[in-house]
Amino acid sequence: MTAMELTTCPDCGQPSEVEWRATLESTDGPVEHARVHCLTGHRFLLPVEWLARTAPPVRPGAPSRVQSEARDAS
């Protein structure tokens, strides 16, 4: 079983799943593309380089990355 790959919807910003990836031919050579489906129903086929990675969920009460970096800087 493969792990679910998550990203954000390029249209609405909601969590989205990468359904599949494939390399498609272009005039500039092969380009890897992904099919993305978000919670609100949007679907996209776009180059993988355009995917935004979602941040891992933050545990309640855990310091954010910004708080951790501020603490480390002082």
PAROMI-435326 format. One record per residue: x, y, z of N, C-alpha, C in turn. Coordinates in pm, 1 decimal, m for minus. Layout:
BEGIN
+----------+----------+----------+----------+----------+----------+----------+----------+----------+
|       nu |       nv |       nw |      cau |      cav |      caw |       cu |       cv |       cw |
+----------+----------+----------+----------+----------+----------+----------+----------+----------+
|        X |        Y |        Z |        X |        Y |        Z |        X |        Y |        Z |
...
+----------+----------+----------+----------+----------+----------+----------+----------+----------+
//
This chain:
BEGIN
+----------+----------+----------+----------+----------+----------+----------+----------+----------+
|       nu |       nv |       nw |      cau |      cav |      caw |       cu |       cv |       cw |
+----------+----------+----------+----------+----------+----------+----------+----------+----------+
|     85.2 |   m118.7 |      0.0 |      0.0 |      0.0 |      0.0 |     88.7 |    123.6 |      0.0 |
|     55.2 |    220.6 |    m83.1 |    134.0 |    342.4 |    m89.4 |     73.2 |    448.8 |      0.0 |
|    158.2 |    540.0 |     46.0 |    111.5 |    647.8 |    131.9 |     38.4 |    752.5 |     48.3 |
|    m60.9 |    815.1 |    107.4 |   m134.8 |    920.2 |     40.2 |    m46.6 |   1045.0 |     32.2 |
|    m38.4 |   1103.6 |    m85.1 |     38.7 |   1225.9 |   m102.6 |    m57.6 |   1344.0 |    m98.9 |
|    m31.5 |   1439.2 |    m10.6 |   m118.7 |   1554.9 |      5.3 |    m52.1 |   1681.6 |    m44.8 |
|   m135.2 |   1774.8 |    m87.7 |    m91.1 |   1906.8 |   m131.5 |   m206.6 |   2001.7 |   m102.8 |
|   m201.8 |   2123.5 |   m154.6 |   m314.1 |   2215.5 |   m141.8 |   m371.1 |   2244.3 |   m279.8 |
|   m500.1 |   2272.5 |   m284.2 |   m567.3 |   2301.4 |   m410.0 |   m515.8 |   2433.9 |   m465.4 |
|   m474.7 |   2437.7 |   m591.7 |   m426.9 |   2562.9 |   m648.6 |   m537.6 |   2667.1 |   m664.5 |
|   m664.2 |   2625.2 |   m655.4 |   m775.7 |   2717.7 |   m672.9 |   m827.5 |   2771.7 |   m539.2 |
|   m852.5 |   2681.2 |   m442.6 |   m917.4 |   2725.1 |   m318.1 |   m831.1 |   2708.1 |   m193.1 |
|   m717.6 |   2640.7 |   m204.3 |   m628.6 |   2624.4 |    m89.2 |   m667.2 |   2512.5 |      5.7 |
|   m774.1 |   2438.7 |    m23.0 |   m816.3 |   2327.8 |     62.5 |   m719.9 |   2209.8 |     47.1 |
|   m714.5 |   2120.7 |    145.9 |   m632.6 |   2000.6 |    131.8 |   m673.3 |   1921.3 |      8.9 |
|   m573.9 |   1867.3 |    m58.9 |   m596.9 |   1792.4 |   m182.2 |   m511.3 |   1668.0 |   m184.5 |
|   m558.8 |   1568.8 |   m257.7 |   m484.6 |   1444.3 |   m274.1 |   m428.3 |   1437.3 |   m415.2 |
|   m303.1 |   1395.1 |   m424.7 |   m244.3 |   1366.8 |   m555.3 |   m290.3 |   1226.0 |   m591.7 |
|   m376.7 |   1215.7 |   m692.5 |   m434.0 |   1086.5 |   m730.3 |   m336.2 |   1001.2 |   m809.6 |
|   m261.9 |   1061.5 |   m899.9 |   m160.8 |    988.5 |   m975.8 |    m61.7 |   1084.7 |  m1037.3 |
|     50.8 |   1029.8 |  m1076.4 |    156.0 |   1104.3 |  m1145.3 |    189.1 |   1031.3 |  m1274.1 |
|    225.1 |   1107.0 |  m1376.2 |    266.4 |   1048.0 |  m1502.9 |    359.7 |   1145.4 |  m1573.6 |
|    447.7 |   1090.7 |  m1654.0 |    536.9 |   1174.1 |  m1732.7 |    474.8 |   1190.1 |  m1871.1 |
|    452.1 |   1315.4 |  m1909.4 |    391.3 |   1346.6 |  m2037.6 |    495.1 |   1412.2 |  m2127.7 |
|    489.0 |   1379.9 |  m2254.5 |    581.7 |   1438.3 |  m2351.5 |    542.1 |   1582.8 |  m2380.7 |
|    642.1 |   1666.2 |  m2405.1 |    619.4 |   1804.0 |  m2446.4 |    724.3 |   1840.6 |  m2550.1 |
|    711.4 |   1956.4 |  m2609.4 |    810.3 |   1999.3 |  m2709.2 |    946.4 |   2025.8 |  m2646.2 |
|    948.9 |   2049.6 |  m2515.1 |   1074.5 |   2071.4 |  m2443.2 |   1125.3 |   1944.6 |  m2375.5 |
|   1063.4 |   1830.8 |  m2401.2 |   1102.2 |   1705.2 |  m2337.6 |    996.9 |   1660.7 |  m2238.9 |
|   1019.2 |   1546.1 |  m2174.7 |    920.0 |   1491.5 |  m2081.6 |    903.6 |   1579.0 |  m1956.9 |
|    777.2 |   1591.2 |  m1910.8 |    744.8 |   1669.5 |  m1791.2 |    655.8 |   1583.4 |  m1702.3 |
|    693.3 |   1568.8 |  m1574.1 |    611.2 |   1491.6 |  m1481.7 |    489.6 |   1574.4 |  m1439.7 |
|    370.8 |   1515.9 |  m1450.6 |    245.1 |   1581.1 |  m1415.0 |    176.4 |   1502.0 |  m1304.1 |
|     84.6 |   1568.6 |  m1235.2 |      6.4 |   1504.2 |  m1129.7 |   m140.0 |   1542.7 |  m1144.5 |
|   m227.5 |   1448.5 |  m1113.5 |   m370.5 |   1476.4 |  m1108.2 |   m405.7 |   1500.5 |   m962.6 |
|   m467.0 |   1617.0 |   m934.0 |   m497.1 |   1660.2 |   m797.5 |   m648.1 |   1675.2 |   m782.8 |
|   m701.6 |   1628.4 |   m669.1 |   m844.6 |   1637.7 |   m639.0 |   m859.1 |   1691.8 |   m497.5 |
|   m932.2 |   1804.6 |   m482.4 |   m945.9 |   1866.0 |   m349.3 |  m1079.1 |   1828.7 |   m284.5 |
|  m1093.1 |   1865.6 |   m156.7 |  m1213.8 |   1834.2 |    m79.5 |  m1339.6 |   1897.9 |   m136.5 |
|  m1325.7 |   2012.0 |   m204.0 |  m1443.4 |   2080.2 |   m257.5 |  m1477.7 |   2035.7 |   m399.3 |
|  m1398.8 |   1943.2 |   m456.4 |  m1432.0 |   1885.6 |   m585.9 |  m1350.5 |   1935.3 |   m703.8 |
|  m1263.2 |   2032.9 |   m682.1 |  m1179.4 |   2078.5 |   m793.7 |  m1083.8 |   1967.2 |   m835.8 |
|  m1056.7 |   1957.3 |   m964.8 |   m961.5 |   1860.5 |  m1019.5 |   m867.3 |   1933.3 |  m1113.9 |
|   m739.9 |   1900.4 |  m1103.8 |   m639.5 |   1962.9 |  m1188.5 |   m541.7 |   1859.0 |  m1239.0 |
|   m488.8 |   1881.5 |  m1357.2 |   m375.4 |   1808.3 |  m1409.9 |   m268.8 |   1914.4 |  m1431.2 |
|   m159.7 |   1905.9 |  m1355.7 |    m58.8 |   2010.7 |  m1360.9 |     80.8 |   1955.1 |  m1341.1 |
|    181.3 |   2032.2 |  m1383.3 |    318.7 |   1986.7 |  m1362.3 |    348.1 |   1968.7 |  m1213.3 |
|    422.6 |   1865.0 |  m1180.9 |    455.3 |   1834.3 |  m1041.2 |    525.7 |   1952.3 |   m974.2 |
|    605.9 |   2026.6 |  m1049.7 |    678.0 |   2139.5 |   m990.4 |    583.4 |   2248.2 |   m939.6 |
|    457.7 |   2247.2 |   m981.3 |    360.4 |   2345.2 |   m933.8 |    291.4 |   2302.4 |   m805.3 |
|    313.8 |   2180.3 |   m759.1 |    248.4 |   2131.8 |   m637.4 |    302.7 |   2203.4 |   m515.3 |
|    212.5 |   2237.5 |   m426.3 |    251.4 |   2294.3 |   m297.5 |    243.2 |   2183.2 |   m194.6 |
|    342.3 |   2168.1 |   m115.4 |    339.7 |   2065.9 |    m10.9 |    265.9 |   2120.0 |    110.2 |
|    179.3 |   2039.9 |    167.2 |    107.8 |   2080.6 |    287.5 |    197.9 |   2057.1 |    407.2 |
|    186.1 |   2144.0 |    504.6 |    262.7 |   2129.4 |    627.0 |    202.0 |   2017.0 |    709.3 |
|    283.7 |   1942.1 |    784.1 |    227.0 |   1837.7 |    869.1 |    137.4 |   1899.1 |    975.4 |
|     35.9 |   1827.1 |   1019.9 |    m52.7 |   1882.0 |   1122.1 |     24.2 |   1914.6 |   1249.6 |
|    m16.6 |   2021.0 |   1314.7 |     48.1 |   2064.2 |   1438.9 |    m33.9 |   2013.2 |   1556.0 |
|     34.9 |   1951.9 |   1651.3 |    m33.9 |   1903.7 |   1771.2 |    m77.5 |   2023.3 |   1855.4 |
|   m197.4 |   2018.5 |   1916.4 |   m241.1 |   2127.9 |   2003.2 |   m140.4 |   2147.8 |   2116.1 |
|   m103.2 |   2271.8 |   2139.0 |     m8.8 |   2304.1 |   2245.9 |    136.5 |   2294.2 |   2204.9 |
|    164.7 |   2239.1 |   2088.1 |    302.9 |   2228.6 |   2041.4 |    347.1 |   2362.7 |   1986.5 |
|    472.6 |   2402.8 |   2010.4 |    518.6 |   2530.8 |   1957.3 |    523.7 |   2526.3 |   1805.2 |
|    490.4 |   2637.7 |   1743.4 |    497.9 |   2644.7 |   1598.0 |    643.2 |   2659.0 |   1555.6 |
|    670.6 |   2641.8 |   1426.6 |    806.2 |   2656.9 |   1375.5 |    857.3 |   2798.5 |   1401.6 |
|    768.6 |   2899.6 |   1387.3 |    808.7 |   3038.3 |   1410.9 |    846.6 |   3057.7 |   1556.4 |
|    767.5 |   3001.2 |   1648.6 |    799.1 |   3012.6 |   1790.5 |    930.3 |   2942.0 |   1821.8 |
|    953.5 |   2825.2 |   1763.3 |   1077.1 |   2750.3 |   1786.2 |   1197.3 |   2826.5 |   1733.7 |
|   1185.7 |   2886.7 |   1614.3 |   1297.2 |   2962.6 |   1557.6 |   1326.1 |   3086.6 |   1640.5 |
|   1222.8 |   3153.5 |   1692.5 |   1243.2 |   3271.6 |   1776.2 |   1314.8 |   3231.9 |   1905.7 |
|   1275.1 |   3117.3 |   1963.1 |   1337.5 |   3071.1 |   2086.0 |   1484.6 |   3036.2 |   2060.7 |
|   1513.0 |   2969.9 |   1946.8 |   1650.5 |   2931.6 |   1914.8 |   1739.0 |   3052.8 |   1887.2 |
|   1680.2 |   3161.8 |   1834.3 |   1758.0 |   3280.8 |   1799.4 |   1798.5 |   3360.1 |   1923.3 |
|   1725.3 |   3345.0 |   2033.4 |   1757.3 |   3424.2 |   2153.5 |   1857.2 |   3356.2 |   2243.4 |
+----------+----------+----------+----------+----------+----------+----------+----------+----------+
//
